[in-house]
Amino acid sequence: MSPDPEFKRSLEEIKARLTPEAMIREWGKEPVQKSNRLWATCPLHEESTPSFAIGPDPGLWYCFGSCSKGGDLFDLICARLGIEFMEAVEFAAQRTGVELPKRRGPENKREEPGLALLARAEETYSKALKGASGRAAREYLQSRGYEASTIEAFGIGYAPAGNMAGGNPISALLGGRGNATLELAEAVGLVRVGDRDGRPYDFFRHRLMIPIRDERGRTVGFGGRIMPGEEGPKYVNTPETPWFKKGRVIYGFDRALGHAQRSKQLILVEGYTDVMSLHQGGFLQAAAVLGTATTEAHARLVRRSGAQQVQLLFDGDDAGRKAAHKALKGLLGLDTEIFVVSLDDGNDPADILASEGVSGMSARLEMGRPWLEFMIAGLQPLSGSERVRGIGEMFEMVAALSGGLLQDEALKGIAAGLDYPLDVLRTEYRERKGAGPRGKSAPGQISGATMVPMAPASKEAGQADHEDAQTVKQLENRCRHALAALFSVVLNDPGLFPRVRAVLDQELPPEDPGRPLFDAMASLWDSDQDPSLDLVLNELGEQPIRAKVAGLLATFEGDDELTERTGRILDDLKKCRNELKILKVNGRIREQEELCHDTQPEPVRRKAEGALEALYQDLMELIRCRNDEDPASASAHSNLAQSTQV
């Protein structure tokens, strides 16, 4: 389905204001002009030789190195930050100041009532904080030094106790403005139903209410802090709901994102009030992971911030160290420096800011240790089985690093820090990790010939001798080159699609990885739209072949007339296929010749001789077709048929 015109215009405006070149420069890459392309080391993986190309179209990029990725601006942002397409669009829109049209998809319609109720709950709690029942909560916030502007910015409120005037304020909303239902209020985690009387009551009661917002600033849940002097858990959070999943939210990230992008630094702390205190003190790049181990979703958000340095600010006690360990695990695969700052004196950020000021907090942040050094320091006092267990945990962290070089450097650090022989440590690491490299080996460099891979044709090679097998391989490569070139031609001149459609359709079986690209082009053409680059990319959606499209254009040299080039490509493809058929028939002839040997039973020989006669006829017809198409090749291959006969 094509995007609505307004949304498409927004995408084009974003790409006009922000280019792949500008993005990689922000990520520390300096492209160099060579021929009609810009070249740089790839921002998506480690390498020393530039393999990342932009152009000839300045809006497209492709990596000829190990990652083999490519696409447009949004594909680059998705790949670098580990986010989805719409998140990349929103990221780029925020960077460029382009206002996106409001989406009205079915998913948004389903989500909006829940989000609307959560927003109303935030308003209700905020109003209660300012009212008579919120006096104790206001006094507590004042005693902790929180300013009115901070309370307002973070939307802090109060949930009255059930026996207070105005108690159960959320239950009171049911059936009122906005038609909030009991089912919806239960679904978003705001209301429970009593087991005895079946009456609804508020989930949060007599607690300081802290809205939890997603990266877009939408309230998706709440954290409720117990009031001073009360008994019970210090914090109660919204349970997991379709709107709130702890593993997908970083508290305060909506407010920290822009500052992290500008400073290239992100501070991750333990809890809500730590974030509030740091923001009030001017450390606006602070956010919190809410006491859970970092997940892949958290890592995507951190990538989105573009932070080149992440500082984990945690208590120095056992609980704080465990929290730091959990926070580390999901972040080690990021291409960023990670430091750990331990608050060993038992003070939290609010205490430090109150007693030492901004300069004191800055000094502590500057004293952060690299994550590996922090982990090693925690193991040094241990011995025996405790140390062995700790090293095993370290191995898990090392395995999470993004490349073999980084993993080996980490092992060297562990060996030096714990005074272990490096070769012993490496052997133990490999045994625990399992034989061979983690995951699939990286593919080698690729060319236009492999942009549109075909289903392997191994039978032809298997039926020929070694020499023919080599020839088959060469011919198949030529076929791949030809198919890639045909796609390149159409992407540069969509009007040529009808000329190549039948050939592509015949050459690409349903299971072929290049088939989705052909299907996208055919679908557009059949709906009276040219298969232009933008429309093809949109039609492909999130399919892996998107990257190959960019690669096709990156390897395209458009110096000659495209119509003439198309004719030459089609001719070459036809010749290749004919030669492959000849080789296949040759292989079958050799098989039947073996069956004609005197050692074979008479019935077998007679059947083989009949098959040979038919195969000779097929071979002569194929050679005749080849010679008709290319008379110059006739003399070069005139003895082929004779050489195959007994």
C-alpha positions as CSV (number, residue, x, y, z in Angstrom):
1,M,0.0,0.0,0.0
2,S,1.3,3.4,-1.0
3,P,1.7,6.0,1.8
4,D,-0.8,8.9,1.9
5,P,0.5,11.9,-0.1
6,E,0.9,14.1,2.9
7,F,3.1,11.6,4.7
8,K,5.1,11.0,1.5
9,R,5.7,14.7,1.2
10,S,7.0,14.8,4.7
11,L,9.4,12.0,4.0
12,E,10.7,13.8,0.9
13,E,11.2,17.0,2.9
14,I,13.1,15.2,5.6
15,K,15.4,13.6,3.0
16,A,15.9,17.0,1.4
17,R,17.1,18.4,4.7
18,L,19.1,15.5,6.0
19,T,21.4,13.2,4.0
20,P,23.2,10.0,4.7
21,E,26.5,12.0,4.4
22,A,25.4,14.4,7.1
23,M,24.4,11.5,9.4
24,I,27.7,9.6,9.1
25,R,29.7,12.8,9.6
26,E,27.8,13.2,12.9
27,W,28.9,9.7,13.8
28,G,32.5,10.6,13.3
29,K,33.0,9.4,9.8
30,E,34.8,11.6,7.2
31,P,33.8,10.5,3.6
32,V,36.3,10.9,0.8
33,Q,35.3,11.6,-2.8
34,K,36.4,8.9,-5.3
35,S,35.0,8.9,-8.8
36,N,31.3,9.7,-8.5
37,R,30.9,8.3,-4.9
38,L,31.7,9.2,-1.3
39,W,33.6,6.5,0.6
40,A,34.0,6.0,4.3
41,T,34.5,3.3,6.9
42,C,31.1,1.8,7.7
43,P,29.3,3.3,10.7
44,L,27.6,-0.1,11.3
45,H,30.6,-2.3,11.9
46,E,34.4,-2.3,12.6
47,E,36.7,-2.0,9.6
48,S,39.9,-0.3,8.6
49,T,39.4,-0.1,4.8
50,P,36.5,2.2,3.7
51,S,33.7,0.0,2.2
52,F,30.7,2.3,2.8
53,A,29.7,4.1,-0.4
54,I,27.2,7.0,-0.9
55,G,26.1,7.6,-4.4
56,P,25.9,8.2,-7.3
57,D,22.5,9.1,-5.9
58,P,23.4,11.2,-2.8
59,G,20.3,9.8,-1.0
60,L,21.4,6.2,-1.2
61,W,24.2,4.2,0.5
62,Y,25.6,0.7,0.5
63,C,28.3,-1.2,2.4
64,F,30.5,-3.4,0.3
65,G,32.1,-4.8,3.5
66,S,30.9,-7.5,5.9
67,C,27.5,-6.1,6.8
68,S,26.3,-5.8,3.2
69,K,23.6,-3.4,4.2
70,G,22.2,-0.5,2.2
71,G,19.2,1.8,1.5
72,D,18.1,5.4,2.0
73,L,18.4,7.8,4.9
74,F,15.8,5.9,7.0
75,D,17.4,2.5,6.4
76,L,20.7,4.0,7.7
77,I,19.1,5.4,10.8
78,C,17.3,2.1,11.5
79,A,20.5,0.1,11.1
80,R,22.7,2.4,13.2
81,L,20.2,3.0,16.0
82,G,18.5,-0.4,15.9
83,I,15.0,1.0,15.6
84,E,12.0,0.5,13.5
85,F,11.1,2.5,10.4
86,M,8.5,4.8,12.0
87,E,10.9,5.5,14.9
88,A,13.6,6.4,12.3
89,V,11.1,8.8,10.6
90,E,10.3,10.4,13.9
91,F,14.0,10.7,14.8
92,A,14.8,12.4,11.5
93,A,11.7,14.6,11.7
94,Q,12.8,15.8,15.1
95,R,16.3,16.5,13.8
96,T,15.1,18.4,10.8
97,G,12.0,20.2,12.3
98,V,9.6,18.6,9.8
99,E,6.2,18.1,11.2
100,L,4.7,14.7,10.5
101,P,1.0,14.3,9.7
102,K,-1.0,12.5,12.4
103,R,-1.3,8.8,11.7
104,R,-4.8,7.2,11.8
105,G,-4.1,3.6,11.5
106,P,-6.1,0.8,13.1
107,E,-3.4,0.2,15.7
108,N,-3.4,3.9,16.8
109,K,-7.2,3.8,17.1
110,R,-6.9,0.8,19.4
111,E,-4.2,2.4,21.5
112,E,-5.6,5.9,21.8
113,P,-8.4,5.2,24.3
114,G,-5.9,3.7,26.7
115,L,-3.4,6.4,26.3
116,A,-6.1,9.0,26.7
117,L,-7.2,7.4,30.0
118,L,-3.7,7.4,31.2
119,A,-3.3,11.0,30.3
120,R,-6.5,11.8,32.2
121,A,-5.2,9.9,35.2
122,E,-2.0,12.0,35.2
123,E,-4.1,15.2,35.2
124,T,-6.3,13.8,38.0
125,Y,-3.2,12.9,40.2
126,S,-1.7,16.3,39.5
127,K,-4.8,18.1,40.5
128,A,-5.0,16.0,43.7
129,L,-1.4,16.9,44.6
130,K,-2.4,20.6,44.5
131,G,-5.6,20.0,46.6
132,A,-6.2,19.6,50.3
133,S,-5.5,15.8,50.3
134,G,-2.1,16.3,48.7
135,R,-0.6,18.5,51.5
136,A,1.6,15.7,52.9
137,A,2.9,14.8,49.5
138,R,3.7,18.5,48.7
139,E,5.6,18.8,52.0
140,Y,7.6,15.6,51.2
141,L,8.6,16.9,47.8
142,Q,9.6,20.3,49.3
143,S,11.7,18.5,52.0
144,R,13.5,16.7,49.2
145,G,14.3,20.0,47.5
146,Y,12.2,19.5,44.4
147,E,11.2,22.8,42.7
148,A,7.8,23.5,41.3
149,S,9.2,23.5,37.8
150,T,10.6,20.0,38.2
151,I,7.4,18.7,39.6
152,E,5.5,20.2,36.7
153,A,8.0,19.0,34.1
154,F,7.8,15.4,35.3
155,G,4.0,15.5,35.9
156,I,4.3,14.4,39.6
157,G,1.0,13.9,41.3
158,Y,-0.7,12.2,44.3
159,A,-3.2,9.4,44.6
160,P,-5.4,9.9,47.7
161,A,-6.1,7.1,50.1
162,G,-9.4,5.4,49.6
163,N,-10.9,6.7,52.9
164,M,-9.9,10.3,52.1
165,A,-12.1,12.9,50.5
166,G,-11.7,12.5,46.8
167,G,-10.4,8.9,47.3
168,N,-10.5,6.5,44.4
169,P,-10.4,9.3,41.8
170,I,-9.8,7.1,38.8
171,S,-12.8,4.8,39.6
172,A,-14.8,8.0,39.7
173,L,-13.9,8.6,36.1
174,L,-15.6,5.5,34.8
175,G,-18.5,6.1,32.6
176,G,-17.9,9.9,32.6
177,R,-16.2,12.2,30.1
178,G,-14.5,10.1,27.4
179,N,-16.6,7.1,28.2
180,A,-13.9,5.3,30.2
181,T,-14.9,1.8,30.9
182,L,-14.0,-0.5,33.8
183,E,-12.5,-3.0,31.3
184,L,-10.2,-0.3,29.9
185,A,-9.3,1.1,33.3
186,E,-8.3,-2.5,34.4
187,A,-6.4,-3.0,31.2
188,V,-4.2,0.0,31.6
189,G,-3.5,-1.0,35.3
190,L,-5.3,1.9,37.1
191,V,-8.3,0.0,38.6
192,R,-8.9,-3.3,40.4
193,V,-12.2,-5.0,41.2
194,G,-12.9,-6.2,44.7
195,D,-13.2,-10.0,45.2
196,R,-16.1,-9.7,47.7
197,D,-18.3,-6.9,46.5
198,G,-17.2,-6.7,42.8
199,R,-16.8,-2.9,43.2
200,P,-13.9,-1.1,41.4
201,Y,-11.2,0.6,43.5
202,D,-8.0,2.5,42.5
203,F,-4.8,0.4,42.2
204,F,-2.7,3.4,43.5
205,R,-3.8,4.8,46.9
206,H,-2.0,7.2,49.2
207,R,1.1,7.3,47.0
208,L,3.2,9.9,45.3
209,M,2.5,9.4,41.6
210,I,5.2,9.5,39.0
211,P,4.1,9.2,35.3
212,I,6.2,6.8,33.2
213,R,6.4,8.1,29.7
214,D,7.6,6.4,26.5
215,E,10.2,7.9,24.2
216,R,7.5,10.0,22.5
217,G,6.4,11.6,25.8
218,R,3.2,9.6,26.1
219,T,2.2,8.4,29.6
220,V,2.1,4.6,29.5
221,G,2.1,3.8,33.2
222,F,2.9,5.1,36.7
223,G,5.3,4.5,39.6
224,G,3.7,5.0,43.0
225,R,6.1,5.9,45.9
226,I,5.0,5.2,49.4
227,M,4.4,8.2,51.6
228,P,6.8,8.8,54.6
229,G,5.8,6.8,57.7
230,E,3.6,4.3,55.8
231,E,4.2,0.6,55.6
232,G,4.5,-1.4,52.4
233,P,6.7,-1.6,49.3
234,K,8.6,1.6,48.7
235,Y,7.5,1.6,45.0
236,V,4.6,0.0,43.2
237,N,4.6,0.2,39.5
238,T,1.9,-0.3,36.9
239,P,1.8,-4.0,36.0
240,E,2.7,-5.1,32.5
241,T,0.1,-4.0,30.1
242,P,-0.1,-3.6,26.3
243,W,0.9,0.0,26.9
244,F,3.5,-0.4,29.6
245,K,6.3,-3.0,29.4
246,K,9.2,-2.3,31.7
247,G,11.7,-3.9,29.3
248,R,10.8,-1.3,26.6
249,V,10.8,1.9,28.6
250,I,13.6,4.1,29.9
251,Y,12.2,6.5,32.4
252,G,12.9,10.1,31.5
253,F,14.2,9.2,28.1
254,D,11.7,11.5,26.4
255,R,13.2,14.5,28.2
256,A,16.8,13.3,28.0
257,L,16.9,12.3,24.3
258,G,17.6,15.7,22.7
259,H,20.3,16.5,25.3
260,A,21.9,13.1,24.8
261,Q,22.0,13.7,21.1
262,R,23.7,17.0,21.5
263,S,26.1,16.0,24.3
264,K,26.8,12.5,22.9
265,Q,26.5,11.3,26.5
266,L,23.8,9.5,28.4
267,I,23.6,9.0,32.2
268,L,21.6,5.9,33.4
269,V,20.6,5.8,37.0
270,E,18.6,3.5,39.3
271,G,15.3,5.3,39.9
272,Y,12.7,8.0,39.2
273,T,13.9,10.5,41.9
274,D,17.5,10.2,40.8
275,V,16.5,11.3,37.3
276,M,14.4,14.2,38.7
277,S,17.3,15.4,40.9
278,L,19.9,15.3,38.1
279,H,17.6,17.1,35.7
280,Q,17.0,19.8,38.3
281,G,20.7,20.1,38.7
282,G,21.3,20.6,35.0
283,F,22.3,17.0,34.0
284,L,19.6,16.8,31.4
285,Q,20.9,13.7,29.7
286,A,19.9,11.5,32.7
287,A,17.4,8.6,32.5
288,A,16.6,5.4,34.4
289,V,16.1,1.7,33.5
290,L,13.7,1.1,36.4
291,G,15.6,-1.7,38.1
292,T,15.4,-4.3,35.3
293,A,18.1,-5.8,33.3
294,T,18.6,-3.9,30.1
295,T,17.0,-5.4,27.1
296,E,17.4,-5.2,23.3
297,A,14.6,-2.6,23.3
298,H,16.6,-0.5,25.8
299,A,19.7,-0.9,23.7
300,R,17.7,0.4,20.6
301,L,16.7,3.5,22.6
302,V,20.3,4.1,23.7
303,R,21.4,3.8,20.1
304,R,18.8,6.3,19.1
305,S,20.3,8.8,21.5
306,G,23.5,8.7,19.5
307,A,25.4,8.7,22.7
308,Q,29.1,7.9,22.3
309,Q,29.5,7.5,26.1
310,V,27.1,5.9,28.6
311,Q,27.6,6.5,32.3
312,L,26.0,4.1,34.8
313,L,25.5,6.0,38.1
314,F,24.6,3.5,40.9
315,D,24.9,3.0,44.6
316,G,28.2,1.3,45.7
317,D,26.5,-1.3,47.9
318,D,25.7,-4.9,46.8
319,A,22.3,-3.9,45.5
320,G,23.8,-1.1,43.5
321,R,26.5,-3.3,42.0
322,K,23.9,-5.9,41.0
323,A,21.9,-3.2,39.4
324,A,24.9,-2.0,37.5
325,H,25.6,-5.6,36.3
326,K,22.0,-5.9,35.0
327,A,22.2,-2.6,33.3
328,L,25.5,-3.5,31.6
329,K,24.4,-6.8,30.0
330,G,22.1,-5.4,27.4
331,L,24.3,-2.4,26.5
332,L,27.7,-4.1,25.7
333,G,26.8,-4.8,22.1
334,L,26.5,-1.1,21.5
335,D,29.3,0.8,19.7
336,T,29.8,3.1,22.7
337,E,32.0,3.6,25.7
338,I,30.4,2.5,29.0
339,F,31.6,3.8,32.4
340,V,30.4,2.9,35.9
341,V,30.2,5.5,38.6
342,S,29.8,4.0,42.1
343,L,28.3,6.2,44.9
344,D,30.2,4.4,47.7
345,D,29.2,6.8,50.5
346,G,25.6,5.8,50.5
347,N,24.4,9.2,49.1
348,D,22.1,9.4,46.2
349,P,22.2,12.1,43.5
350,A,19.9,14.4,45.4
351,D,22.1,14.2,48.5
352,I,25.3,14.9,46.5
353,L,23.7,17.8,44.6
354,A,22.5,19.2,48.0
355,S,25.9,18.9,49.8
356,E,28.4,19.2,47.0
357,G,26.6,21.1,44.3
358,V,26.8,20.7,40.5
359,S,30.6,20.7,40.6
360,G,30.7,17.9,43.0
361,M,28.4,15.7,40.9
362,S,30.4,16.6,37.8
363,A,33.6,15.5,39.6
364,R,32.1,12.2,40.5
365,L,30.9,11.5,37.0
366,E,34.4,12.3,35.7
367,M,35.8,9.6,38.1
368,G,33.8,6.8,36.4
369,R,35.7,3.6,35.6
370,P,35.4,1.7,32.3
371,W,32.9,-1.1,32.7
372,L,35.6,-3.8,32.4
373,E,37.8,-2.2,35.1
374,F,34.7,-2.0,37.3
375,M,33.9,-5.6,36.9
376,I,37.5,-6.8,37.4
377,A,37.7,-4.7,40.6
378,G,34.6,-6.6,41.9
379,L,36.3,-9.9,41.3
380,Q,39.7,-9.2,42.7
381,P,38.7,-9.7,46.4
382,L,37.1,-13.0,45.6
383,S,38.7,-16.5,45.5
384,G,37.9,-20.1,44.8
385,S,34.5,-20.9,43.4
386,E,33.2,-17.4,43.9
387,R,35.9,-16.0,41.6
388,V,35.3,-18.8,39.0
389,R,31.6,-18.1,39.0
390,G,32.3,-14.4,38.6
391,I,34.6,-15.1,35.6
392,G,31.8,-17.1,34.1
393,E,29.6,-14.0,34.3
394,M,32.3,-11.9,32.8
395,F,32.5,-14.4,29.9
396,E,28.8,-13.8,29.2
397,M,29.5,-10.1,29.1
398,V,32.5,-10.5,26.8
399,A,30.4,-12.6,24.4
400,A,27.9,-9.7,24.2
401,L,30.6,-7.4,22.7
402,S,30.1,-6.5,19.1
403,G,33.2,-8.0,17.5
404,G,36.0,-10.5,17.9
405,L,38.7,-7.8,18.4
406,L,36.7,-6.2,21.2
407,Q,36.2,-9.6,22.8
408,D,39.9,-10.5,22.7
409,E,40.9,-7.1,24.1
410,A,38.4,-7.7,27.0
411,L,40.0,-11.1,27.7
412,K,43.4,-9.5,27.8
413,G,42.1,-7.0,30.3
414,I,40.7,-9.8,32.5
415,A,43.9,-11.8,32.3
416,A,46.0,-8.8,33.3
417,G,43.6,-7.6,36.1
418,L,43.2,-11.1,37.7
419,D,46.8,-12.3,36.9
420,Y,45.7,-15.2,34.8
421,P,47.6,-16.7,31.8
422,L,45.9,-15.2,28.7
423,D,46.0,-18.5,26.7
424,V,44.3,-20.4,29.6
425,L,41.6,-17.7,29.7
426,R,41.1,-17.8,26.0
427,T,40.8,-21.6,26.0
428,E,38.2,-21.5,28.8
429,Y,36.3,-18.7,27.1
430,R,36.1,-20.7,23.8
431,E,35.0,-23.8,25.6
432,R,32.2,-22.0,27.4
433,K,31.2,-20.1,24.4
434,G,31.1,-23.1,22.1
435,A,33.2,-24.1,19.1
436,G,33.5,-21.5,16.4
437,P,32.5,-17.9,16.3
438,R,29.2,-16.8,17.8
439,G,26.6,-16.6,15.2
440,K,27.2,-16.9,11.4
441,S,30.4,-15.9,9.9
442,A,30.4,-12.5,8.2
443,P,30.0,-12.7,4.5
444,G,32.9,-11.5,2.3
445,Q,32.8,-8.5,-0.1
446,I,30.2,-8.7,-2.7
447,S,29.7,-7.2,-6.1
448,G,26.8,-6.4,-8.4
449,A,26.8,-10.1,-9.4
450,T,25.4,-11.1,-5.9
451,M,23.0,-8.2,-5.4
452,V,20.1,-10.5,-6.5
453,P,21.1,-14.0,-5.4
454,M,19.5,-16.9,-7.3
455,A,18.5,-20.3,-6.1
456,P,21.6,-22.6,-6.5
457,A,21.7,-24.8,-9.5
458,S,24.0,-27.5,-8.1
459,K,22.6,-30.4,-10.1
460,E,24.3,-29.2,-13.3
461,A,27.7,-29.1,-11.7
462,G,27.1,-32.4,-10.0
463,Q,26.4,-34.1,-13.3
464,A,29.5,-32.8,-15.0
465,D,33.2,-33.4,-14.5
466,H,35.4,-31.0,-12.7
467,E,36.2,-28.9,-15.8
468,D,32.5,-28.5,-16.6
469,A,31.7,-27.7,-13.0
470,Q,34.1,-24.8,-13.1
471,T,32.4,-23.6,-16.4
472,V,29.0,-24.0,-14.8
473,K,30.0,-21.8,-11.9
474,Q,31.4,-19.1,-14.2
475,L,28.2,-19.1,-16.3
476,E,26.0,-18.9,-13.3
477,N,27.9,-15.9,-12.1
478,R,27.4,-14.3,-15.5
479,C,23.7,-15.0,-15.2
480,R,23.6,-13.3,-11.8
481,H,25.5,-10.3,-13.2
482,A,22.9,-10.1,-16.0
483,L,19.9,-10.3,-13.6
484,A,21.4,-7.6,-11.3
485,A,22.1,-5.4,-14.3
486,L,18.5,-5.8,-15.5
487,F,17.2,-4.7,-12.2
488,S,19.7,-1.8,-12.2
489,V,18.5,-0.6,-15.6
490,V,14.8,-0.7,-14.6
491,L,15.5,1.2,-11.4
492,N,17.3,3.9,-13.4
493,D,14.7,3.9,-16.2
494,P,11.3,2.3,-15.0
495,G,9.9,2.5,-18.5
496,L,12.1,-0.4,-19.6
497,F,10.3,-2.8,-17.2
498,P,7.9,-4.3,-19.8
499,R,10.9,-5.3,-22.0
500,V,12.6,-7.3,-19.2
501,R,9.5,-8.5,-17.3
502,A,9.0,-11.9,-18.9
503,V,12.7,-12.7,-18.6
504,L,12.9,-11.8,-14.9
505,D,9.7,-13.7,-14.2
506,Q,11.1,-16.8,-15.8
507,E,14.6,-16.5,-14.2
508,L,13.4,-16.0,-10.6
509,P,11.5,-18.9,-9.0
510,P,9.2,-18.1,-6.0
511,E,11.9,-19.1,-3.5
512,D,14.6,-16.9,-5.0
513,P,15.7,-14.1,-2.7
514,G,15.4,-11.7,-5.6
515,R,11.8,-12.5,-6.3
516,P,10.3,-9.9,-3.9
517,L,12.0,-7.1,-5.9
518,F,10.5,-8.4,-9.1
519,D,7.1,-8.8,-7.5
520,A,7.3,-5.2,-6.2
521,M,8.1,-3.9,-9.6
522,A,5.3,-5.9,-11.3
523,S,2.8,-4.8,-8.7
524,L,3.5,-1.2,-9.3
525,W,3.4,-1.5,-13.0
526,D,0.1,-3.4,-12.9
527,S,-1.3,-0.6,-10.8
528,D,-0.3,2.0,-13.5
529,Q,2.7,3.2,-11.5
530,D,6.3,3.3,-12.7
531,P,8.6,1.1,-10.5
532,S,10.7,4.0,-9.5
533,L,13.2,3.8,-6.6
534,D,11.0,5.4,-3.9
535,L,7.9,3.4,-4.8
536,V,9.8,0.2,-5.0
537,L,11.4,0.7,-1.6
538,N,8.0,1.5,-0.1
539,E,6.5,-1.6,-1.8
540,L,9.2,-3.8,-0.3
541,G,8.5,-2.6,3.2
542,E,11.0,-4.2,5.7
543,Q,12.1,-7.1,3.4
544,P,15.9,-7.7,3.4
545,I,16.1,-7.1,-0.3
546,R,15.8,-3.4,0.4
547,A,19.6,-3.2,1.1
548,K,20.3,-5.0,-2.2
549,V,18.4,-2.4,-4.1
550,A,20.8,0.3,-2.8
551,G,23.7,-2.0,-3.7
552,L,22.4,-2.3,-7.3
553,L,22.4,1.4,-7.7
554,A,25.7,1.8,-6.0
555,T,27.4,-0.5,-8.5
556,F,25.6,0.9,-11.5
557,E,27.6,2.8,-14.1
558,G,25.2,4.6,-16.4
559,D,27.5,5.9,-19.1
560,D,25.8,4.4,-22.2
561,E,22.3,4.4,-23.5
562,L,20.1,2.3,-21.3
563,T,18.0,0.8,-24.1
564,E,21.1,-0.5,-25.9
565,R,22.5,-1.8,-22.6
566,T,19.3,-3.7,-21.9
567,G,19.5,-5.4,-25.3
568,R,23.1,-6.5,-24.6
569,I,22.2,-7.8,-21.2
570,L,19.3,-9.8,-22.5
571,D,21.5,-11.3,-25.2
572,D,24.2,-12.3,-22.8
573,L,21.7,-13.8,-20.4
574,K,20.2,-15.9,-23.2
575,K,23.7,-17.1,-24.3
576,C,24.6,-18.1,-20.7
577,R,21.4,-20.1,-20.3
578,N,22.0,-21.8,-23.7
579,E,25.6,-22.7,-22.7
580,L,24.3,-24.1,-19.4
581,K,21.8,-26.3,-21.3
582,I,24.6,-27.6,-23.5
583,L,26.7,-28.5,-20.5
584,K,23.8,-30.2,-18.9
585,V,23.1,-32.3,-22.0
586,N,26.9,-33.1,-22.2
587,G,26.7,-34.4,-18.6
588,R,23.7,-36.6,-19.4
589,I,25.5,-37.9,-22.5
590,R,28.5,-38.9,-20.5
591,E,26.2,-40.8,-18.1
592,Q,24.6,-42.7,-20.9
593,E,27.9,-43.4,-22.5
594,E,29.0,-45.2,-19.3
595,L,25.9,-47.4,-19.6
596,C,26.8,-48.3,-23.2
597,H,30.0,-50.1,-22.1
598,D,30.4,-53.8,-23.0
599,T,30.3,-54.7,-19.3
600,Q,26.7,-53.6,-19.0
601,P,23.7,-56.0,-19.6
602,E,22.3,-55.9,-23.1
603,P,18.9,-54.3,-22.1
604,V,20.7,-51.5,-20.3
605,R,23.0,-50.9,-23.3
606,R,20.1,-50.8,-25.7
607,K,18.1,-48.3,-23.6
608,A,21.2,-46.1,-23.2
609,E,21.9,-46.1,-26.9
610,G,18.3,-44.9,-27.5
611,A,18.7,-42.2,-25.0
612,L,22.0,-41.1,-26.5
613,E,20.4,-40.6,-29.9
614,A,17.8,-38.2,-28.5
615,L,20.5,-36.4,-26.5
616,Y,22.7,-35.9,-29.6
617,Q,19.7,-34.4,-31.3
618,D,19.1,-32.0,-28.4
619,L,22.8,-31.1,-28.3
620,M,22.9,-30.3,-32.1
621,E,19.8,-28.1,-31.8
622,L,21.3,-26.1,-28.9
623,I,24.5,-25.6,-30.8
624,R,22.6,-24.5,-33.9
625,C,20.7,-22.0,-31.8
626,R,23.9,-20.7,-30.3
627,N,25.6,-20.4,-33.7
628,D,22.6,-18.6,-35.2
629,E,22.7,-16.0,-32.4
630,D,26.5,-15.7,-32.5
631,P,28.1,-16.8,-35.8
632,A,31.5,-15.9,-34.6
633,S,31.3,-18.7,-32.0
634,A,30.5,-21.4,-34.6
635,S,34.0,-22.2,-35.6
636,A,35.3,-22.1,-32.0
637,H,32.8,-24.8,-31.0
638,S,32.5,-26.7,-34.3
639,N,34.0,-29.9,-32.8
640,L,31.9,-30.0,-29.6
641,A,29.3,-32.5,-30.9
642,Q,32.0,-34.8,-32.4
643,S,34.0,-34.8,-29.2
644,T,31.0,-36.2,-27.3
645,Q,30.3,-39.1,-29.7
646,V,31.9,-42.5,-29.4
